């Protein structure tokens, strides 16, 4: 009888200790998984789909301050300027919204590569983005500086680059790559006509 009672007490203690160890393991493993999820550039939404964060906030933070734009436009380097600081900032915001909307649409449709449409007025300042150059969604996520607009009056736009339309694009694919770990983009203080 005493042996039976000791057996049940020992069994209950073993079960309690095992339960406490499992609970501690699960809590520690859960916090490790949470920290891994926070640093991941891909955000899970359901079992099979992946959604990335919109670059809207980061692109808005990159917008130059009005006072600095006014200073640049009044300097000698802005001989091409044909508008006020507010007009240039309105154009900056309009181009940024086009880029953001194209990226958000691409995220919904699973687009992974983009190319740039460089208008004639920006061929001198943004030549590195023209032709068959492309950028991946991962690059855009990690380097917001690759999202147009690049400078004052910039008219460069992001458009999708799909493999099935390569015939229309001369079937060329040239990646935009960093130089010494940094992507070369035009200085935002460069001014072209609106």
N, C-alpha and C positions, 0 to 999 in steps of 0.2 A: 504494500500500500504506500509506504513512504517512497520506495523506489519509483513507483508509478507517478506520484505527485512531483518528484524531482524531475522525472522525464518530461512531464508536461510543462513545468516551469522553464526548464532549459529550452524546450522547443519554442515556447512563447518568446523568450529572450532572443533566440536566434532569428525568429521571424521579425521581431521589432528592430534588431540591429540591421538585418538585411533590408528592411523597408526604409530605414533612415539612410542607409548608404545609397540605395537606388534613388531616393528623393534628392539627395545632395548631388549625385551624378547627373540627374536630369536637369536640375537647376543650373549647374555649371555648364553643361553642354548647351542648354538653351541660350544662355548669355553669350557663349562663343559663337553660336549660329547667328544671333542677332547682330553682333559686331561685324561678322562677315557680310551679312546682307546690307548693312549700312554703307560699306565701302564699295559695294558692287555697282558698276555703272548700268547694270541691267536690272529692272525692277519687275518682279513676278506679278502677274495678274491672272489668276486661274492656273490650271495645270499645264496647259499647252501654249499659252500666249505670253509674249514678252512686250513690255511697254517701257519706253525710255522717258525720262523727264524732258519737258519742254525747255528749250534754251531761253525762253522769254525773259526771265528775271536777269540772267547773266548778260544778255544782249542789251537790256535796258540800262544795266549798270555800266556798260561800256560806252554809252552815249556821252559825247563830250559836253561839258558844261557850257551854258549859253555865253557866259562872260569870256571863256577861252575862245569860243567860236568867233565872237565879236572881235577879239584881239587879233586872231588870225586873219580875218577878213579885212581888217584895217591895216595890216602889214603889207610890205612891199611884195612879199611872195604870193599874194593873192590877186595878182593882176587879172586872172581869169574870172574872178568873182563877178557875178551879175545878179546878186540878190542879197537880201538882208540875212542876218544871223538867224532870225526866226524862220525864214524861208528855207535856209539850208538845214536847220534842225527838223523842220516839218518833212523835208525830203528824206533826211536820215531816218526818221521814224517810219515813214511810208515804206522805204526799202527794207528796213528791219522787220516790219510786219509781214511783208511779202516773203522774206526768208523764213521767218518763224512759221507762217502758215504752210509753206511748202514742206518744211521739216515735220511739222505735226501731222500733215496729211500723209507724208511718206512713212511716218511711224505707224499710223493706222493701217497702211497698206503693205507694210513690211519692206519698204524700199531701203536698200543698204548702200547705194552709191549715188552720188550727185555730180553734176558738172556745172560749170558756170557759164552764163550767157554774158558776154562782155560787150557792151555797146561801143560804138565807134569813138565816143568822147572819152572812154576809159582805156582805149587800147594802149596808150603810152604808159599809164599809171598801173594798170592791172594786167599787163601782157602775160604774166606767169600763170594766170588763171584761164586764159583763153585756149582755143584749139581743142585738143583731145584730153586736156587735164581733167582729172576727177578726184573726188574726195569721198571717203567713206563716212557713214553715219557715226561710227565709232570715233573717227577723228573730230567730227563736228561736236560730238558730246564732250570729248576731252579737251578740245582747243576751240573755244568760242571765237577766238580771233580769226578763224577760217570762215566765219559766217559774215556775208556782206550786210551792210555797207562797210567799205574799208576806209573811205576818206570822204571829205565834204564834197557833195555833188555826185558821189559814186552811184552809178546805175547798174552795177553788176548784180545779177540775180542767180540764185540757185535753182536748178531744175533737175529732175530725176535723170539718171543715166541707166538705161536698161540694156541688158545683153541683146534682146531681140530687136532693138532699134539700132544696133551697131552699124548696120548697113547704111543707115541714114547719116551716121556720124563718121563715115570713112573707117569704121571698125577699129579705131585706134583707142588705146587706153594708156594714158600716162599719169601715174600717181603723183599727187602733190606730196612731197617728202620734206621733212625738216632738214635744216642745215645747221650742223653743230648743236642738235637738240632743240632747235627753235624754228618755227615756221616763219618764213619771210613774208610779211604783208606790208602794204603801203602805209606810210605814216598818215594818221587821220587828218593831219593839218594840210595835206595836199588839197588844192581846190581846183575843181573843174566847173564849167558852166552848168547851170541847172537846165 
